[in-house]
Structure formats: C-alpha cells, structure tokens
Amino acid sequence: MADDWRSISPGDTRPLPCLLPPAYAQLIRDAEEPEAQALRRQVLPSDDEASFSAGESSDPLGEARYLVTPHLVHQYSNRVLVLTTGACLGYCRYCFRKSFTARTEGFIEAEEREKICAYLKKTPNVQEILISGGDPLTVPPDELFEFLNAIRHARPDILIRLCTRGPVFAPELFTKEFIARLRSLRPLWVIPHINHPAELGPAQIACFTALSEAGIPQQSQTVLLRGVNDIPETLACLFHRLVCLGVKPGYLFQCDLAPGTAGFRVPLQDGLRIWNRLRELLSGLSLPQYAVDLPGGGGKFPLSVPALSDRIDCLDTVSGLSVRGSDGKVYTYPPN
C-alpha cells in the first residue's frame, strides 16, 4: 500500500466499489422480505451515495490528525489502530472510511510494519492494538500472521483486537487452522461487525461457535442504520442471539458523517429512543453501549453513560449534539 492516507482530501468523493461476498449473497437469497432488503441495502449501491450533506467529510472521525505512520493511528493514550489494508471482503455503503477503502490498496508495506512494531516497543503505555482497515482478512493469511506474530514478539503483553466483517461476509475463512493460529496469539479478541439478525445464517453461526469453543473472546460492533435495523425489536433479537453464541454486544454506533450516507443516518433523538427501548427489552449482558464518534477527531462519546452527561452542551432536534471533548474543544454532530 503505497499511498499515504494523509493525501486524501477532505472532499474526496470517489465511488465505493461494489463487491457482494458469496456467503452474504446466500444470506440474501435465504432471507424473506423485509429482511432481505435490509441486507441488500447495506451492500448494493444506490443513487443516494452521490448526494452529499453539510458536515460530511472523507475523514469524519478526524483520524488523520492522529497518524504516527501513514496507517498507524494513535488517538487514545492506551491503544492504537492499524489500517492494514484498503481492501474489504464486501463494501458497506455506509462505511465511515469509504474514501480510504474506495482506493482498495492492499497490505501495508513491510517497512511500515517494522516501524509500527518499533513504535509499540518504545510506547509501553499502549496496551491494545486494533487491526483494522479495510478488512485485515483480505490479507493473505501467511502475510497477516507474519505481521501479527511480529506484533506479539515486539509486545508480548499487548492485547490484539482483530476488527473484521469476516464472520458475516466470509465465514469460510475461519478454518480450524486459521482459528488455531489466532488462538496462538492470545491475548486476542475478534471484533465482528454485524448489523442484523438475518446476518446470522448457518455458516455464520458455525463461525462464531467455533471461535467461542476455541476460547477466543468476541465483542461485536453494530451501526444504527435507517431502513436496516432502526427497530428496537430487530436489534434486541440480534444482541440476544449474539450473546447466546458467545459474542458480547459491545457498541451500537450512530452512523458517521461519511460522504453520501445521510440516507442511513437515524436522527439522534430517535436513536436515543431506540436505545432506551433496548434497555427495557434486554438484560445488561445483552445491552451494548450507544455511542457516537464525534466529528473532527473528538473521539468516541457514549450517549448511554449518564455520568458523562455533564459534557453535553446541547442535545436537541434543532442543533443536534454538542459535546466538550477530553481536549476541552466543542464537537458537534448534526440532529439528522
């Protein structure tokens, strides 16, 4: 991967590729309506992607300001993020890194991987490393595990978080050998991205079960999406089923301000109503945190944590959300 992510302009609007993984295509074929449409909506392009709204950005999380190397992000003091590749197993139309993944470059170069390991060695306060992209599972397994083993050698104590859509898009990748290689890297968590209970077909269930039986912990991430999962009962079904498979629901994210994603965004006030309903439908074990990534680099803000409410300057249907970040600056997310 030769391009420096910092070279992406704030207004970069190149189209996101369309790629439908075979396992996901099978889920769509097997689903009945309206579940099938909820799946199609996530992966098939629409004309809405060409419409851009105020506040949208090619880097909605402001990650570029925290780059240590071209693809190593150090935003939070105790953890770093590696954008291992720009390629994905399938291209989600609401992706917040769509201006990066639209480039579809492959694995980061060996020289940068060495610099990342060196940085980990000299930065002991970093306790966790997120392996993301794109999707790291698009990297050939031998190359991916060479990098992961180098990280483990550089920092035997560091927690590795493998962030992937793989268990849903390509569960066939999780062979016995692949899972054994993951297990050898512990402490390691798999962080699957899953949005709808119809994404739990037989192959996906078998994948999550195999990971659990191998002793590999999993914590899911879900994006709240209009026309996909913006019904509390749908999300409650998903989170309960995940817990039964050994996957802890981690975050329900407000959809980020990536270009052309306005049609996916649920208004904040509606999102809060949905989460409050989830509190009634689910136990604490099955309930994720509801969070928004504050635009421009303000970081993750959990809307579901009352103790942080004193940082909210404004939350209404006209002005949206204004929050004082940990750096003292005010960050704003629009109401719709």
SULFENSUL-V559201 format. One record per run of one state. SS is the DSSP state (alpha for helix, beta for strand, coil for the rest). FROM is the first residue (numbers start at 1). TO is the last residue. If there is no record, write none. Layout:
# SULFENSUL-V559201
[[SS/FROM/TO] [SS/FROM/TO]]
This chain:
# SULFENSUL-V559201
[[coil/1/4] [alpha/5/7] [coil/8/21] [alpha/22/30] [coil/31/34] [alpha/35/43] [coil/44/46] [alpha/47/50] [coil/51/62] [alpha/63/66] [beta/67/69] [coil/70/71] [beta/72/76] [coil/77/78] [beta/79/83] [coil/84/97] [alpha/98/101] [coil/102/109] [alpha/110/122] [coil/123/127] [beta/128/132] [coil/133/135] [alpha/136/138] [coil/139/140] [alpha/141/154] [coil/155/158] [beta/159/164] [coil/165/165] [alpha/166/169] [coil/170/170] [alpha/171/173] [coil/174/175] [alpha/176/183] [coil/184/187] [beta/188/193] [coil/194/196] [alpha/197/199] [coil/200/201] [alpha/202/213] [coil/214/217] [beta/218/224] [coil/225/231] [alpha/232/244] [coil/245/246] [beta/247/254] [coil/255/261] [alpha/262/264] [coil/265/267] [alpha/268/281] [coil/282/288] [beta/289/294] [coil/295/298] [beta/299/302] [coil/303/305] [alpha/306/311] [beta/312/316] [coil/317/319] [beta/320/324] [coil/325/329] [beta/330/333] [coil/334/336]]
